[in-house]
Amino acid sequence: MARRELKGLRAIVTGASAGIGRAMAIEMARAGVRCLLFARRQERLDEVREATRQAGTEASVVVGDVTNAADRAACLEFAQRELGGLDLLVNNAGISAGGDFAGESPDVLRKIFEVNFFAATELTREAIPLLRTGRTPMVVNVGSILGHRGIPFTSAYCASKFAITGWSQSLRAELSTMGIDVLLVSPGTTESELADHLVEQRVKLPWAGMKGVTAEYVARATIKAIARGSHEIVPNWRGWWMLVANRMAPTLLDKVMAKFARRAGR
């Protein structure tokens, strides 16, 4: 994968109004990246735009729903018209839910996949013509450590992130023939607003109360990975150890997860 100079690159960041997306936009602004912020909340986007201005490179804003085809088209058209093209696509928008699979509405599973997976895949497909003409282009997919190891009471979220992991690996090989890199970011527990904006919550989530890394930490690690041309990063030591445990002692980890499930089910 290509190393890249960040200053002057043009990027779309989805889910940019809060959490990792917000932090990514600000860190990119510090690095001189011209960002287009894409999310649903105008007031929050305006606040992030002001933060990027103070960081050194004011971002542009497109208000819209990433699951809506017309809104995605408007975002890409804006990038072409106002930025003159596209070099980085950061698929960050995401939602979650907390509850047992047996009692979960099928609509919850579908909604999570629409936002976390299908929106990212469709936006990427639609952005490929722009990326092919970009400078050292890259797709950045924000997945999760739960896209490598599932935990109880977040089955829909885990499934959507497993889908992101597999898709990213396949896409990396395919897009390499077009000169487009693919970076998969797999954070562990992160102090973001995701847990505060659940589709539904019927049980206490296993990671509730666990101290995680900050969204800013994840963003800084991601910016460095983009510059290096990395394939994948796990910007959280707990997440890294979960990967090791899942590889070395999967049966033991299964028992730990079963214990979490019993405790949450009380």
C-alpha positions as CSV (number, residue, x, y, z in Angstrom):
1,M,0.0,0.0,0.0
2,A,1.2,3.5,-0.8
3,R,2.5,6.0,1.7
4,R,0.8,9.3,1.3
5,E,1.3,13.0,2.1
6,L,-2.0,14.1,3.8
7,K,-1.9,17.8,3.2
8,G,-4.2,18.8,0.4
9,L,-6.0,15.4,0.2
10,R,-9.8,15.5,-0.2
11,A,-12.0,13.3,2.1
12,I,-15.6,12.4,2.8
13,V,-16.2,11.4,6.4
14,T,-19.6,9.8,7.2
15,G,-21.1,9.9,10.7
16,A,-19.0,13.0,11.2
17,S,-21.2,14.8,13.7
18,A,-20.0,12.9,16.8
19,G,-17.6,10.3,18.2
20,I,-14.9,8.8,16.0
21,G,-16.2,10.6,12.9
22,R,-16.0,14.0,14.6
23,A,-12.5,13.3,15.9
24,M,-11.4,12.1,12.5
25,A,-12.5,15.3,10.9
26,I,-10.6,17.5,13.3
27,E,-7.4,15.4,13.1
28,M,-7.6,15.5,9.3
29,A,-8.0,19.3,9.5
30,R,-4.9,19.5,11.5
31,A,-3.1,17.5,8.8
32,G,-4.3,19.8,6.1
33,V,-7.0,17.4,4.6
34,R,-10.0,19.1,3.0
35,C,-13.0,17.2,4.5
36,L,-16.6,16.9,3.5
37,L,-18.6,16.0,6.6
38,F,-21.7,13.8,5.9
39,A,-24.3,13.2,8.6
40,R,-27.9,13.9,9.5
41,R,-27.6,16.6,12.3
42,Q,-27.0,20.1,10.9
43,E,-26.3,21.8,14.2
44,R,-23.7,19.1,15.2
45,L,-22.1,19.3,11.7
46,D,-21.8,23.1,12.0
47,E,-20.1,22.7,15.3
48,V,-17.6,20.2,13.8
49,R,-17.0,22.5,10.9
50,E,-16.1,25.3,13.3
51,A,-13.7,22.9,15.1
52,T,-12.0,22.0,11.8
53,R,-11.6,25.7,11.0
54,Q,-9.9,26.2,14.4
55,A,-7.8,23.2,13.6
56,G,-6.5,24.8,10.4
57,T,-8.6,23.5,7.5
58,E,-12.3,24.3,7.5
59,A,-14.5,21.4,6.3
60,S,-17.5,21.5,4.1
61,V,-20.9,20.0,5.2
62,V,-23.5,17.9,3.5
63,V,-26.6,17.1,5.6
64,G,-28.1,13.8,4.7
65,D,-28.8,10.1,5.5
66,V,-26.1,7.7,4.4
67,T,-28.7,5.0,3.8
68,N,-30.5,7.3,1.2
69,A,-29.3,6.9,-2.4
70,A,-30.2,10.5,-3.3
71,D,-28.4,11.9,-0.3
72,R,-25.3,9.8,-1.2
73,A,-25.4,11.1,-4.7
74,A,-25.7,14.7,-3.5
75,C,-22.6,14.1,-1.3
76,L,-20.5,12.8,-4.1
77,E,-21.7,15.5,-6.5
78,F,-20.7,18.1,-3.9
79,A,-17.3,16.5,-3.6
80,Q,-16.8,16.6,-7.3
81,R,-18.0,20.2,-7.7
82,E,-16.5,21.9,-4.6
83,L,-13.5,19.7,-3.8
84,G,-12.6,18.9,-7.4
85,G,-12.5,15.1,-6.7
86,L,-12.0,12.6,-3.9
87,D,-8.9,11.0,-2.4
88,L,-10.2,9.5,0.9
89,L,-13.5,7.9,1.7
90,V,-14.0,7.2,5.5
91,N,-17.0,4.9,6.1
92,N,-17.6,5.6,9.8
93,A,-21.4,5.9,10.3
94,G,-22.8,3.3,12.6
95,I,-25.5,2.3,15.1
96,S,-25.9,-0.6,17.5
97,A,-28.5,-2.3,19.8
98,G,-28.4,-4.2,23.0
99,G,-30.5,-7.3,23.6
100,D,-30.7,-11.1,23.1
101,F,-31.1,-12.3,19.6
102,A,-34.2,-14.4,20.3
103,G,-36.2,-11.4,21.5
104,E,-34.9,-9.0,18.9
105,S,-37.1,-7.6,16.2
106,P,-36.0,-8.5,12.6
107,D,-36.4,-4.8,11.9
108,V,-33.5,-4.0,14.3
109,L,-31.2,-6.4,12.5
110,R,-32.1,-4.9,9.1
111,K,-31.7,-1.3,10.3
112,I,-28.3,-2.0,11.7
113,F,-27.1,-3.6,8.5
114,E,-28.6,-0.8,6.4
115,V,-26.5,1.8,8.3
116,N,-23.4,-0.2,9.2
117,F,-22.9,-2.3,6.1
118,F,-25.1,-1.6,3.1
119,A,-24.7,2.2,3.2
120,A,-20.9,1.8,3.4
121,T,-20.8,-0.6,0.5
122,E,-23.1,1.4,-1.7
123,L,-21.3,4.7,-1.0
124,T,-18.0,3.0,-1.8
125,R,-19.3,1.6,-5.1
126,E,-20.6,5.0,-6.1
127,A,-17.4,6.7,-5.1
128,I,-15.0,4.4,-7.0
129,P,-15.1,6.5,-10.2
130,L,-14.0,9.6,-8.2
131,L,-11.4,7.7,-6.2
132,R,-9.8,6.2,-9.3
133,T,-8.9,9.7,-10.4
134,G,-7.8,10.8,-6.9
135,R,-4.3,11.2,-5.5
136,T,-3.1,8.1,-3.6
137,P,-6.8,7.1,-3.0
138,M,-7.9,5.1,-0.1
139,V,-11.1,3.7,1.4
140,V,-11.1,3.7,5.2
141,N,-13.7,1.3,6.8
142,V,-14.3,1.8,10.5
143,G,-15.2,-1.7,11.7
144,S,-14.8,-3.0,15.2
145,I,-12.9,-5.6,17.2
146,L,-16.4,-7.2,17.4
147,G,-16.0,-7.8,13.7
148,H,-13.4,-10.4,14.6
149,R,-14.9,-11.8,17.8
150,G,-18.6,-11.7,18.7
151,I,-19.9,-11.0,22.2
152,P,-23.3,-11.6,23.7
153,F,-26.3,-9.3,23.4
154,T,-24.9,-7.4,20.4
155,S,-25.3,-10.0,17.7
156,A,-26.7,-7.7,15.1
157,Y,-23.9,-5.2,15.6
158,C,-21.3,-8.0,15.6
159,A,-22.7,-9.5,12.4
160,S,-22.6,-6.1,10.6
161,K,-19.0,-5.6,11.6
162,F,-18.0,-9.1,10.6
163,A,-19.5,-8.2,7.2
164,I,-17.4,-5.1,7.1
165,T,-14.2,-7.1,7.9
166,G,-14.8,-9.7,5.2
167,W,-15.9,-7.1,2.6
168,S,-12.8,-4.9,3.4
169,Q,-10.4,-7.9,2.9
170,S,-12.0,-8.8,-0.4
171,L,-12.3,-5.2,-1.6
172,R,-8.6,-4.6,-0.8
173,A,-7.5,-7.1,-3.4
174,E,-10.0,-5.9,-6.0
175,L,-9.3,-2.2,-5.7
176,S,-5.5,-2.8,-5.7
177,T,-5.9,-3.3,-9.4
178,M,-7.2,0.3,-9.6
179,G,-4.6,1.8,-7.4
180,I,-7.0,2.3,-4.5
181,D,-5.9,1.2,-1.0
182,V,-8.3,-0.1,1.7
183,L,-7.7,0.4,5.4
184,L,-9.8,-1.5,8.0
185,V,-9.9,0.2,11.5
186,S,-11.0,-2.2,14.2
187,P,-11.4,-0.3,17.5
188,G,-12.1,-1.9,20.8
189,T,-14.1,-0.2,23.5
190,T,-14.1,3.5,22.7
191,E,-15.5,6.5,24.6
192,S,-17.9,7.7,21.9
193,E,-21.6,8.3,21.6
194,L,-22.4,4.9,20.0
195,A,-23.6,3.4,23.3
196,D,-25.8,6.4,23.9
197,H,-27.6,6.1,20.5
198,L,-28.8,2.5,20.4
199,V,-31.7,1.3,18.2
200,E,-32.9,-0.5,21.3
201,Q,-31.5,-1.6,24.7
202,R,-33.1,-4.5,26.5
203,V,-30.1,-5.6,28.6
204,K,-27.0,-4.0,30.1
205,L,-24.3,-4.3,27.5
206,P,-21.2,-6.4,28.5
207,W,-18.8,-3.5,28.0
208,A,-20.9,-1.0,30.0
209,G,-18.8,0.8,32.5
210,M,-15.5,-0.4,30.9
211,K,-13.1,2.4,30.3
212,G,-12.1,2.6,26.7
213,V,-9.7,4.7,24.6
214,T,-10.9,8.1,23.4
215,A,-12.3,8.8,20.0
216,E,-9.4,11.2,19.5
217,Y,-6.9,8.4,20.2
218,V,-8.6,6.2,17.5
219,A,-8.6,9.1,15.1
220,R,-4.9,9.9,15.6
221,A,-4.0,6.2,15.1
222,T,-6.1,6.1,12.0
223,I,-4.5,9.2,10.5
224,K,-1.1,7.7,11.0
225,A,-2.2,4.4,9.4
226,I,-3.5,6.4,6.4
227,A,-0.2,8.1,6.0
228,R,1.7,4.8,6.4
229,G,-0.5,3.0,4.0
230,S,-1.5,0.3,6.5
231,H,-3.9,-2.6,5.8
232,E,-5.5,-2.8,9.2
233,I,-5.1,-1.4,12.7
234,V,-6.5,-2.3,16.1
235,P,-6.2,1.0,18.1
236,N,-7.0,-0.5,21.5
237,W,-4.9,-2.8,23.6
238,R,-7.9,-4.7,25.0
239,G,-9.1,-5.3,21.5
240,W,-5.6,-6.6,20.5
241,W,-5.6,-9.0,23.5
242,M,-9.1,-10.2,22.6
243,L,-7.8,-11.1,19.1
244,V,-4.8,-13.0,20.7
245,A,-7.1,-14.8,23.1
246,N,-9.6,-15.7,20.3
247,R,-6.7,-17.2,18.3
248,M,-4.9,-19.0,21.1
249,A,-7.7,-20.0,23.5
250,P,-11.1,-19.7,21.8
251,T,-12.8,-22.2,24.1
252,L,-11.7,-20.3,27.2
253,L,-13.0,-17.1,25.6
254,D,-16.3,-18.8,24.9
255,K,-16.6,-19.6,28.6
256,V,-15.9,-16.0,29.5
257,M,-18.6,-14.8,27.1
258,A,-21.1,-17.3,28.5
259,K,-20.3,-15.9,32.0
260,F,-21.0,-12.4,30.7
261,A,-24.3,-13.6,29.2
262,R,-25.4,-15.3,32.4
263,R,-24.6,-12.2,34.5
264,A,-26.5,-9.9,32.1
265,G,-29.5,-12.2,32.0
266,R,-30.1,-12.0,35.8
